[in-house]
Amino acid sequence: MSKASGSSAILRALRIKTSSLGRLQKDVAAYNVETTTAQQALERQRNIDPESRDENWEWNLKNAEKVVRDCQQMIPLTEEKVQAAREELTDMVETLKAEGDEQVLISEEFLAACKALEIAH
């Protein structure tokens, strides 16, 4: 493999790992918002006047509770994935720094990876 194609593969891997970290961070934020929204829906369901409750109220309440639980469970799982992605990208960046390939170190992909890690910490 030539140095140019090797650099190209490295830059592609950097781009993928950086993108993955960013996507996972957005997923955690989305799950937090979704959890808050689901908790509000659950509270609205709980606060329905007993005289206004229809035959579906109990099912709706249980369903709202399940949605909240599901959202809450996704947060730590996704945070673990964020941590793993951050560690992988950190390892790759550190390895590339140690190798000292100037073409890679000044690339947009490398700088974006460094910035993503800075934001992630």
PyMOL commands that place a pseudoatom at each C-alpha (Angstrom):
pseudoatom trace, name=CA, resn=MET, resi=1, chain=A, elem=C, hetatm=0, pos=[0.000, 0.000, 0.000]
pseudoatom trace, name=CA, resn=SER, resi=2, chain=A, elem=C, hetatm=0, pos=[1.396, 3.371, -0.966]
pseudoatom trace, name=CA, resn=LYS, resi=3, chain=A, elem=C, hetatm=0, pos=[1.766, 6.145, 1.589]
pseudoatom trace, name=CA, resn=ALA, resi=4, chain=A, elem=C, hetatm=0, pos=[-0.955, 8.185, -0.148]
pseudoatom trace, name=CA, resn=SER, resi=5, chain=A, elem=C, hetatm=0, pos=[-3.483, 5.348, -0.073]
pseudoatom trace, name=CA, resn=GLY, resi=6, chain=A, elem=C, hetatm=0, pos=[-2.470, 4.550, 3.514]
pseudoatom trace, name=CA, resn=SER, resi=7, chain=A, elem=C, hetatm=0, pos=[-3.098, 8.158, 4.495]
pseudoatom trace, name=CA, resn=SER, resi=8, chain=A, elem=C, hetatm=0, pos=[-6.401, 8.073, 2.654]
pseudoatom trace, name=CA, resn=ALA, resi=9, chain=A, elem=C, hetatm=0, pos=[-7.493, 4.996, 4.619]
pseudoatom trace, name=CA, resn=ILE, resi=10, chain=A, elem=C, hetatm=0, pos=[-6.389, 6.602, 7.886]
pseudoatom trace, name=CA, resn=LEU, resi=11, chain=A, elem=C, hetatm=0, pos=[-8.272, 9.806, 7.123]
pseudoatom trace, name=CA, resn=ARG, resi=12, chain=A, elem=C, hetatm=0, pos=[-11.372, 7.803, 6.210]
pseudoatom trace, name=CA, resn=ALA, resi=13, chain=A, elem=C, hetatm=0, pos=[-11.168, 5.881, 9.497]
pseudoatom trace, name=CA, resn=LEU, resi=14, chain=A, elem=C, hetatm=0, pos=[-10.741, 9.163, 11.389]
pseudoatom trace, name=CA, resn=ARG, resi=15, chain=A, elem=C, hetatm=0, pos=[-13.771, 10.630, 9.639]
pseudoatom trace, name=CA, resn=ILE, resi=16, chain=A, elem=C, hetatm=0, pos=[-15.880, 7.569, 10.502]
pseudoatom trace, name=CA, resn=LYS, resi=17, chain=A, elem=C, hetatm=0, pos=[-14.810, 7.476, 14.158]
pseudoatom trace, name=CA, resn=THR, resi=18, chain=A, elem=C, hetatm=0, pos=[-15.349, 11.219, 14.564]
pseudoatom trace, name=CA, resn=SER, resi=19, chain=A, elem=C, hetatm=0, pos=[-18.777, 11.006, 12.967]
pseudoatom trace, name=CA, resn=SER, resi=20, chain=A, elem=C, hetatm=0, pos=[-19.711, 8.040, 15.129]
pseudoatom trace, name=CA, resn=LEU, resi=21, chain=A, elem=C, hetatm=0, pos=[-18.762, 9.883, 18.317]
pseudoatom trace, name=CA, resn=GLY, resi=22, chain=A, elem=C, hetatm=0, pos=[-20.792, 12.918, 17.288]
pseudoatom trace, name=CA, resn=ARG, resi=23, chain=A, elem=C, hetatm=0, pos=[-23.822, 10.815, 16.373]
pseudoatom trace, name=CA, resn=LEU, resi=24, chain=A, elem=C, hetatm=0, pos=[-23.737, 8.963, 19.679]
pseudoatom trace, name=CA, resn=GLN, resi=25, chain=A, elem=C, hetatm=0, pos=[-23.490, 12.233, 21.615]
pseudoatom trace, name=CA, resn=LYS, resi=26, chain=A, elem=C, hetatm=0, pos=[-26.542, 13.510, 19.738]
pseudoatom trace, name=CA, resn=ASP, resi=27, chain=A, elem=C, hetatm=0, pos=[-28.334, 10.258, 20.575]
pseudoatom trace, name=CA, resn=VAL, resi=28, chain=A, elem=C, hetatm=0, pos=[-27.708, 10.775, 24.308]
pseudoatom trace, name=CA, resn=ALA, resi=29, chain=A, elem=C, hetatm=0, pos=[-29.069, 14.322, 24.073]
pseudoatom trace, name=CA, resn=ALA, resi=30, chain=A, elem=C, hetatm=0, pos=[-32.116, 13.085, 22.158]
pseudoatom trace, name=CA, resn=TYR, resi=31, chain=A, elem=C, hetatm=0, pos=[-32.793, 10.353, 24.725]
pseudoatom trace, name=CA, resn=ASN, resi=32, chain=A, elem=C, hetatm=0, pos=[-32.607, 12.948, 27.509]
pseudoatom trace, name=CA, resn=VAL, resi=33, chain=A, elem=C, hetatm=0, pos=[-35.156, 15.130, 25.717]
pseudoatom trace, name=CA, resn=GLU, resi=34, chain=A, elem=C, hetatm=0, pos=[-37.336, 12.121, 24.949]
pseudoatom trace, name=CA, resn=THR, resi=35, chain=A, elem=C, hetatm=0, pos=[-37.219, 11.039, 28.601]
pseudoatom trace, name=CA, resn=THR, resi=36, chain=A, elem=C, hetatm=0, pos=[-38.319, 14.490, 29.766]
pseudoatom trace, name=CA, resn=THR, resi=37, chain=A, elem=C, hetatm=0, pos=[-41.144, 14.542, 27.226]
pseudoatom trace, name=CA, resn=ALA, resi=38, chain=A, elem=C, hetatm=0, pos=[-42.255, 11.040, 28.210]
pseudoatom trace, name=CA, resn=GLN, resi=39, chain=A, elem=C, hetatm=0, pos=[-42.187, 11.953, 31.915]
pseudoatom trace, name=CA, resn=GLN, resi=40, chain=A, elem=C, hetatm=0, pos=[-44.372, 14.975, 31.207]
pseudoatom trace, name=CA, resn=ALA, resi=41, chain=A, elem=C, hetatm=0, pos=[-46.828, 12.800, 29.271]
pseudoatom trace, name=CA, resn=LEU, resi=42, chain=A, elem=C, hetatm=0, pos=[-46.879, 10.332, 32.166]
pseudoatom trace, name=CA, resn=GLU, resi=43, chain=A, elem=C, hetatm=0, pos=[-47.643, 13.107, 34.646]
pseudoatom trace, name=CA, resn=ARG, resi=44, chain=A, elem=C, hetatm=0, pos=[-50.441, 14.399, 32.421]
pseudoatom trace, name=CA, resn=GLN, resi=45, chain=A, elem=C, hetatm=0, pos=[-51.872, 10.873, 32.292]
pseudoatom trace, name=CA, resn=ARG, resi=46, chain=A, elem=C, hetatm=0, pos=[-51.652, 10.487, 36.073]
pseudoatom trace, name=CA, resn=ASN, resi=47, chain=A, elem=C, hetatm=0, pos=[-53.319, 13.855, 36.617]
pseudoatom trace, name=CA, resn=ILE, resi=48, chain=A, elem=C, hetatm=0, pos=[-56.422, 13.107, 34.589]
pseudoatom trace, name=CA, resn=ASP, resi=49, chain=A, elem=C, hetatm=0, pos=[-59.447, 13.648, 36.792]
pseudoatom trace, name=CA, resn=PRO, resi=50, chain=A, elem=C, hetatm=0, pos=[-60.761, 10.242, 37.920]
pseudoatom trace, name=CA, resn=GLU, resi=51, chain=A, elem=C, hetatm=0, pos=[-64.220, 11.153, 36.663]
pseudoatom trace, name=CA, resn=SER, resi=52, chain=A, elem=C, hetatm=0, pos=[-62.815, 11.959, 33.209]
pseudoatom trace, name=CA, resn=ARG, resi=53, chain=A, elem=C, hetatm=0, pos=[-60.881, 8.716, 32.780]
pseudoatom trace, name=CA, resn=ASP, resi=54, chain=A, elem=C, hetatm=0, pos=[-62.066, 6.418, 30.032]
pseudoatom trace, name=CA, resn=GLU, resi=55, chain=A, elem=C, hetatm=0, pos=[-61.704, 2.645, 29.659]
pseudoatom trace, name=CA, resn=ASN, resi=56, chain=A, elem=C, hetatm=0, pos=[-58.233, 3.112, 28.108]
pseudoatom trace, name=CA, resn=TRP, resi=57, chain=A, elem=C, hetatm=0, pos=[-56.821, 5.196, 30.941]
pseudoatom trace, name=CA, resn=GLU, resi=58, chain=A, elem=C, hetatm=0, pos=[-55.122, 2.327, 32.779]
pseudoatom trace, name=CA, resn=TRP, resi=59, chain=A, elem=C, hetatm=0, pos=[-53.559, 0.986, 29.563]
pseudoatom trace, name=CA, resn=ASN, resi=60, chain=A, elem=C, hetatm=0, pos=[-52.434, 4.502, 28.609]
pseudoatom trace, name=CA, resn=LEU, resi=61, chain=A, elem=C, hetatm=0, pos=[-50.878, 4.958, 32.054]
pseudoatom trace, name=CA, resn=LYS, resi=62, chain=A, elem=C, hetatm=0, pos=[-48.973, 1.657, 31.858]
pseudoatom trace, name=CA, resn=ASN, resi=63, chain=A, elem=C, hetatm=0, pos=[-47.848, 2.465, 28.333]
pseudoatom trace, name=CA, resn=ALA, resi=64, chain=A, elem=C, hetatm=0, pos=[-46.606, 5.915, 29.404]
pseudoatom trace, name=CA, resn=GLU, resi=65, chain=A, elem=C, hetatm=0, pos=[-44.685, 4.307, 32.298]
pseudoatom trace, name=CA, resn=LYS, resi=66, chain=A, elem=C, hetatm=0, pos=[-43.104, 1.829, 29.884]
pseudoatom trace, name=CA, resn=VAL, resi=67, chain=A, elem=C, hetatm=0, pos=[-42.046, 4.605, 27.499]
pseudoatom trace, name=CA, resn=VAL, resi=68, chain=A, elem=C, hetatm=0, pos=[-40.347, 6.454, 30.382]
pseudoatom trace, name=CA, resn=ARG, resi=69, chain=A, elem=C, hetatm=0, pos=[-38.543, 3.278, 31.512]
pseudoatom trace, name=CA, resn=ASP, resi=70, chain=A, elem=C, hetatm=0, pos=[-37.412, 2.489, 27.957]
pseudoatom trace, name=CA, resn=CYS, resi=71, chain=A, elem=C, hetatm=0, pos=[-36.053, 6.000, 27.454]
pseudoatom trace, name=CA, resn=GLN, resi=72, chain=A, elem=C, hetatm=0, pos=[-34.261, 5.948, 30.800]
pseudoatom trace, name=CA, resn=GLN, resi=73, chain=A, elem=C, hetatm=0, pos=[-32.648, 2.595, 29.953]
pseudoatom trace, name=CA, resn=MET, resi=74, chain=A, elem=C, hetatm=0, pos=[-31.280, 3.879, 26.658]
pseudoatom trace, name=CA, resn=ILE, resi=75, chain=A, elem=C, hetatm=0, pos=[-29.326, 6.731, 28.240]
pseudoatom trace, name=CA, resn=PRO, resi=76, chain=A, elem=C, hetatm=0, pos=[-26.686, 4.674, 30.122]
pseudoatom trace, name=CA, resn=LEU, resi=77, chain=A, elem=C, hetatm=0, pos=[-26.379, 2.205, 27.241]
pseudoatom trace, name=CA, resn=THR, resi=78, chain=A, elem=C, hetatm=0, pos=[-25.727, 5.002, 24.782]
pseudoatom trace, name=CA, resn=GLU, resi=79, chain=A, elem=C, hetatm=0, pos=[-23.371, 6.761, 27.213]
pseudoatom trace, name=CA, resn=GLU, resi=80, chain=A, elem=C, hetatm=0, pos=[-21.319, 3.539, 27.345]
pseudoatom trace, name=CA, resn=LYS, resi=81, chain=A, elem=C, hetatm=0, pos=[-21.134, 3.590, 23.553]
pseudoatom trace, name=CA, resn=VAL, resi=82, chain=A, elem=C, hetatm=0, pos=[-20.043, 7.238, 23.659]
pseudoatom trace, name=CA, resn=GLN, resi=83, chain=A, elem=C, hetatm=0, pos=[-17.282, 6.322, 26.100]
pseudoatom trace, name=CA, resn=ALA, resi=84, chain=A, elem=C, hetatm=0, pos=[-16.099, 3.458, 23.885]
pseudoatom trace, name=CA, resn=ALA, resi=85, chain=A, elem=C, hetatm=0, pos=[-16.160, 5.659, 20.763]
pseudoatom trace, name=CA, resn=ARG, resi=86, chain=A, elem=C, hetatm=0, pos=[-14.268, 8.408, 22.621]
pseudoatom trace, name=CA, resn=GLU, resi=87, chain=A, elem=C, hetatm=0, pos=[-11.621, 5.908, 23.760]
pseudoatom trace, name=CA, resn=GLU, resi=88, chain=A, elem=C, hetatm=0, pos=[-11.212, 4.493, 20.235]
pseudoatom trace, name=CA, resn=LEU, resi=89, chain=A, elem=C, hetatm=0, pos=[-10.846, 7.942, 18.721]
pseudoatom trace, name=CA, resn=THR, resi=90, chain=A, elem=C, hetatm=0, pos=[-8.444, 9.032, 21.477]
pseudoatom trace, name=CA, resn=ASP, resi=91, chain=A, elem=C, hetatm=0, pos=[-6.294, 5.962, 20.885]
pseudoatom trace, name=CA, resn=MET, resi=92, chain=A, elem=C, hetatm=0, pos=[-6.240, 6.601, 17.157]
pseudoatom trace, name=CA, resn=VAL, resi=93, chain=A, elem=C, hetatm=0, pos=[-5.358, 10.284, 17.564]
pseudoatom trace, name=CA, resn=GLU, resi=94, chain=A, elem=C, hetatm=0, pos=[-2.580, 9.478, 20.048]
pseudoatom trace, name=CA, resn=THR, resi=95, chain=A, elem=C, hetatm=0, pos=[-1.157, 6.809, 17.733]
pseudoatom trace, name=CA, resn=LEU, resi=96, chain=A, elem=C, hetatm=0, pos=[-1.197, 9.213, 14.801]
pseudoatom trace, name=CA, resn=LYS, resi=97, chain=A, elem=C, hetatm=0, pos=[0.514, 11.908, 16.862]
pseudoatom trace, name=CA, resn=ALA, resi=98, chain=A, elem=C, hetatm=0, pos=[3.215, 9.418, 17.815]
pseudoatom trace, name=CA, resn=GLU, resi=99, chain=A, elem=C, hetatm=0, pos=[3.711, 8.404, 14.179]
pseudoatom trace, name=CA, resn=GLY, resi=100, chain=A, elem=C, hetatm=0, pos=[4.122, 12.071, 13.261]
pseudoatom trace, name=CA, resn=ASP, resi=101, chain=A, elem=C, hetatm=0, pos=[2.905, 11.919, 9.627]
pseudoatom trace, name=CA, resn=GLU, resi=102, chain=A, elem=C, hetatm=0, pos=[2.644, 15.632, 8.880]
pseudoatom trace, name=CA, resn=GLN, resi=103, chain=A, elem=C, hetatm=0, pos=[0.153, 15.059, 6.063]
pseudoatom trace, name=CA, resn=VAL, resi=104, chain=A, elem=C, hetatm=0, pos=[-2.222, 13.389, 8.494]
pseudoatom trace, name=CA, resn=LEU, resi=105, chain=A, elem=C, hetatm=0, pos=[-1.595, 15.766, 11.405]
pseudoatom trace, name=CA, resn=ILE, resi=106, chain=A, elem=C, hetatm=0, pos=[-2.572, 18.852, 9.396]
pseudoatom trace, name=CA, resn=SER, resi=107, chain=A, elem=C, hetatm=0, pos=[-5.569, 17.246, 7.712]
pseudoatom trace, name=CA, resn=GLU, resi=108, chain=A, elem=C, hetatm=0, pos=[-9.133, 18.459, 8.217]
pseudoatom trace, name=CA, resn=GLU, resi=109, chain=A, elem=C, hetatm=0, pos=[-10.070, 14.999, 9.475]
pseudoatom trace, name=CA, resn=PHE, resi=110, chain=A, elem=C, hetatm=0, pos=[-7.381, 14.970, 12.157]
pseudoatom trace, name=CA, resn=LEU, resi=111, chain=A, elem=C, hetatm=0, pos=[-8.248, 18.477, 13.333]
pseudoatom trace, name=CA, resn=ALA, resi=112, chain=A, elem=C, hetatm=0, pos=[-11.962, 17.583, 13.405]
pseudoatom trace, name=CA, resn=ALA, resi=113, chain=A, elem=C, hetatm=0, pos=[-11.170, 14.476, 15.471]
pseudoatom trace, name=CA, resn=CYS, resi=114, chain=A, elem=C, hetatm=0, pos=[-9.158, 16.549, 17.954]
pseudoatom trace, name=CA, resn=LYS, resi=115, chain=A, elem=C, hetatm=0, pos=[-11.972, 19.087, 18.227]
pseudoatom trace, name=CA, resn=ALA, resi=116, chain=A, elem=C, hetatm=0, pos=[-14.576, 16.321, 18.717]
pseudoatom trace, name=CA, resn=LEU, resi=117, chain=A, elem=C, hetatm=0, pos=[-12.473, 14.875, 21.536]
pseudoatom trace, name=CA, resn=GLU, resi=118, chain=A, elem=C, hetatm=0, pos=[-12.073, 18.281, 23.115]
pseudoatom trace, name=CA, resn=ILE, resi=119, chain=A, elem=C, hetatm=0, pos=[-15.853, 18.762, 23.066]
pseudoatom trace, name=CA, resn=ALA, resi=120, chain=A, elem=C, hetatm=0, pos=[-16.454, 15.222, 24.332]
pseudoatom trace, name=CA, resn=HIS, resi=121, chain=A, elem=C, hetatm=0, pos=[-14.382, 15.683, 27.472]
for i in range(1, 121): cmd.bond("trace and resi %d" % i, "trace and resi %d" % (i + 1))
show_as sticks, trace
zoom trace
